């Protein structure tokens, strides 16, 4: 049998570990052929594939990024493109596809399954916001990177008696902000799930200074929402008005706006650090390597069992299969965890 494997959406540490696991399990245990689909779903449209062997995946376990390339291609945006993918997969002899990605990539996989193309999903996102699984690989690495950055900023903040605003990733959910904020000892954490007013943030910073603390660390997720008086939902900050194939605008910039407001309202010298794509890059942590490997092995087992339309998931310490539909539900931050973090605010 011949199977395909692809990576879609934003890259993250651990993708290569999944690819390696899929190839190893397929070749050694099932004697399948494995073909890498280049650059996400675009590779199926363009018939851009390459055979993957045990030799070609040797040594990729600790590497960040993806050897297959990635894109945010949405075949359901262009009329007829999804049907072309289904036809091309059959023509190339791809009996099943392991799709590694977030809500958008897996949403496409789910749609193609309904068109008769066998797919299995592997959940990937540094944001950890996919439903159906306790954790996604890439998240642990991103949290560790963000935590180290906060640790480093602590020393310069304390030395210069400054407020440091640290902007981290998190479009729909603030998992990175909360985990890294708690681990790094942040004094204020702002997340998409909890719209905030600048005056409240400034009050917390002033409270710290009144206690004799001459510095503060404010961690803010890129998707956190400014709340104005009478505004329930709040508003996000975007870099531009353009959207990608899945309708997402580019977020970013909230840290700079927040930093200026904190300095203006409090009079305390404030600096901003935007971590951005640094959180996606580099080698994966041991946790992410192990989780990604377990996901890849389980994905092959689902293909062998004919369990299509499923996504592998971590529940407790077990790798299980769930309906791919569950991945499309955004998993918000547990507010009990956020309440715990807020004990240290101010």
C-alpha positions as CSV (number, residue, x, y, z in Angstrom):
1,X,0.0,0.0,0.0
2,X,1.1,3.6,-0.6
3,X,0.2,6.3,1.9
4,X,0.9,10.1,1.9
5,X,1.9,12.4,4.7
6,X,1.7,16.2,4.7
7,X,2.3,19.2,7.0
8,X,0.0,22.2,6.7
9,X,-0.4,25.6,8.3
10,X,2.2,27.2,10.6
11,X,5.4,25.2,11.2
12,X,6.3,24.1,14.8
13,X,8.9,22.0,16.5
14,X,8.0,18.3,16.3
15,X,6.7,18.0,12.8
16,X,9.7,16.1,11.6
17,X,9.4,13.7,14.6
18,X,5.9,12.8,13.3
19,X,7.1,12.3,9.8
20,X,9.9,10.1,11.0
21,X,7.5,8.0,13.1
22,X,5.1,7.6,10.2
23,X,7.8,6.5,7.8
24,X,9.4,4.1,10.3
25,X,6.2,2.4,11.3
26,X,5.0,2.2,7.7
27,X,8.2,0.8,6.3
28,X,9.4,-1.5,9.1
29,X,6.1,-3.0,10.3
30,X,3.7,-2.7,7.4
31,X,6.1,-2.6,4.4
32,X,4.1,0.3,2.9
33,X,5.4,2.9,0.5
34,X,5.3,6.5,2.0
35,X,5.2,9.6,-0.1
36,X,5.7,13.1,1.3
37,X,3.2,15.7,0.0
38,X,5.1,18.9,-0.4
39,X,3.9,22.2,0.9
40,X,0.7,21.1,2.5
41,X,-2.5,20.6,0.5
42,X,-0.8,22.5,-2.4
43,X,1.3,19.4,-3.1
44,X,-1.8,17.4,-3.9
45,X,-3.0,20.1,-6.3
46,X,0.3,20.3,-8.0
47,X,1.2,16.6,-7.8
48,X,4.4,17.7,-5.9
49,X,5.4,14.6,-4.0
50,X,8.5,12.7,-3.1
51,X,9.1,9.2,-1.8
52,X,10.2,9.0,1.8
53,X,12.6,6.3,2.9
54,X,14.2,5.3,6.2
55,X,17.4,7.0,5.0
56,X,15.6,10.2,4.1
57,X,14.2,10.6,7.6
58,X,17.3,9.6,9.4
59,X,18.5,12.4,11.7
60,X,15.4,14.6,11.4
61,X,14.1,13.9,14.9
62,X,15.7,16.9,16.6
63,X,15.2,19.3,13.7
64,X,12.6,22.1,13.9
65,X,10.4,23.0,11.0
66,X,9.3,20.5,8.4
67,X,11.3,18.7,5.7
68,X,8.1,18.6,3.6
69,X,7.5,22.4,3.6
70,X,4.1,23.9,4.5
71,X,1.5,26.3,3.3
72,X,-1.9,27.7,4.3
73,X,-3.6,26.3,1.1
74,X,-7.3,25.9,1.4
75,X,-8.7,23.8,-1.5
76,X,-12.3,24.5,-0.5
77,X,-11.8,28.2,-1.2
78,X,-11.3,27.6,-4.9
79,X,-14.2,25.9,-6.8
80,X,-13.2,22.4,-7.9
81,X,-9.8,22.3,-6.1
82,X,-11.0,19.8,-3.5
83,X,-12.2,17.4,-6.2
84,X,-8.9,17.8,-8.0
85,X,-7.1,16.7,-4.8
86,X,-9.3,13.6,-4.5
87,X,-8.7,12.7,-8.2
88,X,-5.0,13.3,-8.0
89,X,-4.6,11.2,-4.9
90,X,-6.3,8.3,-6.7
91,X,-4.2,8.8,-9.8
92,X,-1.0,8.8,-7.7
93,X,-2.1,5.7,-5.9
94,X,-2.3,7.3,-2.4
95,X,-4.6,5.0,-0.5
96,X,-4.6,7.1,2.7
97,X,-3.2,10.4,3.9
98,X,-1.8,11.4,7.3
99,X,-2.5,15.1,7.6
100,X,-0.5,16.9,10.3
101,X,-1.8,20.3,11.2
102,X,-4.1,22.6,13.2
103,X,-7.8,23.4,12.9
104,X,-7.5,24.6,9.3
105,X,-5.4,21.7,7.9
106,X,-7.5,19.2,9.7
107,X,-10.7,21.0,8.6
108,X,-9.6,20.4,5.0
109,X,-8.8,16.7,5.9
110,X,-12.3,16.3,7.4
111,X,-13.9,17.8,4.3
112,X,-11.9,15.6,1.9
113,X,-12.9,12.5,4.0
114,X,-16.5,13.4,3.3
115,X,-15.6,13.5,-0.4
116,X,-14.3,9.9,-0.2
117,X,-10.6,10.5,0.3
118,X,-9.3,8.5,3.3
119,X,-7.5,10.8,5.8
120,X,-6.2,10.6,9.4
121,X,-5.3,13.7,11.4
122,X,-2.4,14.5,13.7
123,X,-3.0,17.6,15.9
124,X,-0.3,20.3,15.7
125,X,-0.2,23.8,17.0
126,X,2.0,25.7,19.4
127,X,-1.3,27.4,20.6
128,X,-2.6,24.1,22.1
129,X,-6.1,25.2,21.2
130,X,-7.4,22.1,19.3
131,X,-10.3,20.3,20.8
132,X,-10.2,16.6,21.5
133,X,-6.7,16.4,22.8
134,X,-5.1,17.4,26.1
135,X,-2.0,18.7,24.4
136,X,-0.7,19.3,20.9
137,X,3.0,18.9,20.1
138,X,4.9,22.1,19.6
139,X,3.2,23.7,22.6
140,X,5.7,22.5,25.2
141,X,8.6,23.9,23.2
142,X,6.9,27.3,22.7
143,X,6.2,27.6,26.4
144,X,9.8,26.8,27.3
145,X,11.1,29.4,24.8
146,X,8.7,32.0,26.1
147,X,9.5,31.1,29.7
148,X,13.2,31.5,29.1
149,X,12.6,34.9,27.5
150,X,10.6,36.1,30.5
151,X,13.4,34.9,32.8
152,X,15.9,36.9,30.9
153,X,13.7,40.0,30.8
154,X,13.2,39.8,34.5
155,X,16.9,40.6,35.1
156,X,16.9,43.7,32.9
157,X,13.5,44.9,34.1
158,X,14.7,44.7,37.7
159,X,18.0,46.4,36.9
160,X,16.5,49.3,35.1
161,X,13.3,49.5,37.2
162,X,11.1,49.1,34.1
163,X,7.8,47.6,33.1
164,X,8.4,44.8,30.5
165,X,5.6,43.9,28.2
166,X,6.1,40.5,26.5
167,X,3.9,39.6,23.6
168,X,3.5,35.9,22.9
169,X,1.5,33.9,20.3
170,X,-2.1,32.9,20.9
171,X,-4.7,33.8,18.3
172,X,-7.9,32.3,19.9
173,X,-6.6,31.0,23.2
174,X,-4.0,32.1,25.7
175,X,-2.4,28.8,26.7
176,X,1.1,29.9,26.0
177,X,0.6,33.2,27.8
178,X,-0.8,31.4,30.9
179,X,1.7,28.6,31.1
180,X,4.7,30.7,30.4
181,X,3.4,33.5,32.5
182,X,3.0,31.3,35.6
183,X,6.4,29.6,35.0
184,X,8.1,32.9,34.5
185,X,6.5,34.7,37.4
186,X,4.6,37.3,35.3
187,X,2.8,40.0,37.3
188,X,0.0,40.4,34.8
189,X,-1.2,37.9,32.1
190,X,-3.6,38.9,29.4
191,X,-5.4,36.4,27.2
192,X,-8.0,36.3,24.4
193,X,-10.6,34.6,26.7
194,X,-10.6,37.5,29.1
195,X,-11.0,41.0,27.5
196,X,-9.1,43.6,29.5
197,X,-9.2,47.3,30.2
198,X,-5.9,49.2,30.2
199,X,-6.8,51.1,33.3
200,X,-7.1,47.8,35.2
201,X,-3.6,46.7,34.0
202,X,-2.2,50.0,35.0
203,X,-3.8,49.7,38.4
204,X,-2.1,46.3,39.0
205,X,1.3,47.8,38.0
206,X,0.8,50.8,40.3
207,X,-0.2,48.4,43.1
208,X,3.1,46.5,42.7
209,X,5.1,49.8,42.8
210,X,3.2,50.9,45.9
211,X,4.4,47.7,47.6
212,X,8.0,48.6,46.8
213,X,8.4,46.6,43.6
214,X,10.1,48.8,41.1
215,X,9.6,46.6,38.0
216,X,6.8,44.5,36.5
217,X,6.4,41.8,33.8
218,X,3.2,41.9,31.7
219,X,2.6,38.9,29.4
220,X,0.1,39.4,26.7
221,X,-1.2,37.0,24.0
222,X,-1.3,38.4,20.5
223,X,-5.1,37.7,20.4
224,X,-5.9,39.4,23.7
225,X,-8.8,42.0,23.4
226,X,-8.9,45.6,24.5
227,X,-12.1,46.3,26.3
228,X,-13.6,49.8,26.3
229,X,-16.4,51.0,28.6
230,X,-19.6,49.4,27.5
231,X,-17.8,47.0,25.2
232,X,-18.4,43.4,26.2
233,X,-16.4,41.4,23.6
234,X,-13.4,43.8,23.2
235,X,-11.3,44.3,20.0
236,X,-8.2,42.7,18.7
237,X,-5.1,44.4,17.2
238,X,-4.2,43.4,13.6
239,X,-1.2,44.1,11.5
240,X,-3.2,44.6,8.3
241,X,-6.7,44.0,6.8
242,X,-5.7,41.1,4.5
243,X,-6.7,37.6,5.3
244,X,-5.3,34.2,4.4
245,X,-7.0,31.3,2.6
246,X,-8.9,30.5,5.8
247,X,-10.0,34.0,6.6
248,X,-7.5,34.8,9.3
249,X,-6.0,38.3,9.7
250,X,-2.4,38.7,10.8
251,X,-2.3,39.5,14.5
252,X,0.4,41.3,16.3
253,X,1.1,44.8,17.7
254,X,-0.9,44.6,20.9
255,X,2.3,44.6,23.0
256,X,3.5,47.9,21.5
257,X,0.1,49.7,22.0
258,X,-0.2,48.3,25.5
259,X,3.3,49.4,26.4
260,X,2.7,52.9,25.3
261,X,-0.5,53.1,27.3
262,X,1.1,51.7,30.5
263,X,3.9,54.3,30.3
264,X,1.5,57.1,29.6
265,X,-1.0,56.2,32.3
266,X,1.6,55.2,35.0
267,X,4.6,57.3,34.2
268,X,6.8,54.2,34.6
269,X,9.4,53.5,31.9
270,X,8.1,50.6,29.7
271,X,9.7,48.4,27.1
272,X,8.2,45.8,24.8
273,X,9.5,42.5,23.5
274,X,7.6,40.7,20.8
275,X,8.7,37.0,20.7
276,X,6.9,36.2,17.4
277,X,8.2,33.4,15.3
278,X,11.0,32.7,17.7
279,X,8.4,30.6,19.6
280,X,8.0,28.3,16.5
281,X,11.6,27.8,15.7
282,X,14.5,25.6,16.9
283,X,14.7,22.1,18.2
284,X,11.7,20.5,20.0
285,X,11.8,19.6,23.6
286,X,12.0,16.0,24.7
287,X,8.3,16.1,25.6
288,X,7.3,17.3,22.1
289,X,9.6,14.7,20.4
290,X,8.0,11.9,22.4
291,X,4.4,13.1,21.9
292,X,5.0,13.7,18.2
293,X,6.5,10.2,17.8
294,X,3.5,8.6,19.6
295,X,1.1,10.5,17.5
296,X,2.8,9.4,14.3
297,X,2.8,5.7,15.3
298,X,-0.9,5.8,16.3
299,X,-1.8,7.5,13.0
300,X,-0.3,4.6,11.1
301,X,-2.2,2.2,13.2
302,X,-5.5,4.0,12.4
303,X,-4.7,3.8,8.7
304,X,-4.0,0.0,9.0
305,X,-7.3,-0.4,10.8
306,X,-9.2,1.7,8.3
307,X,-10.2,4.2,10.9
308,X,-10.5,7.2,8.7
309,X,-12.0,10.6,9.6
310,X,-10.2,10.2,12.9
311,X,-7.6,12.3,14.7
312,X,-5.0,10.9,17.1
313,X,-5.2,12.6,20.6
314,X,-3.6,12.6,24.0
315,X,-6.0,11.9,26.8
316,X,-4.3,11.7,30.2
317,X,-1.2,9.6,29.2
318,X,-3.0,7.5,26.5
319,X,-3.0,8.1,22.8
320,X,-6.5,7.5,21.5
321,X,-8.5,8.2,18.4
322,X,-11.3,10.8,18.3
323,X,-13.5,12.1,15.5
324,X,-11.8,14.7,13.5
325,X,-14.7,17.0,14.0
326,X,-13.6,17.4,17.7
327,X,-10.3,19.1,16.5
328,X,-12.3,21.9,14.9
329,X,-13.7,23.1,18.2
330,X,-11.4,25.7,19.8
331,X,-10.1,24.7,23.2
332,X,-10.1,27.7,25.5
333,X,-7.9,28.2,28.5
334,X,-9.2,26.6,31.7
335,X,-10.3,29.6,33.7
336,X,-9.4,27.7,36.9
337,X,-5.8,27.8,35.7
338,X,-6.1,31.5,34.9
339,X,-7.6,32.2,38.3
340,X,-4.6,30.5,39.8
341,X,-2.3,32.7,37.8
342,X,-4.2,35.9,38.8
343,X,-3.4,35.2,42.5
344,X,0.1,36.7,41.6
345,X,-1.2,39.7,39.7
346,X,-0.1,43.0,41.2
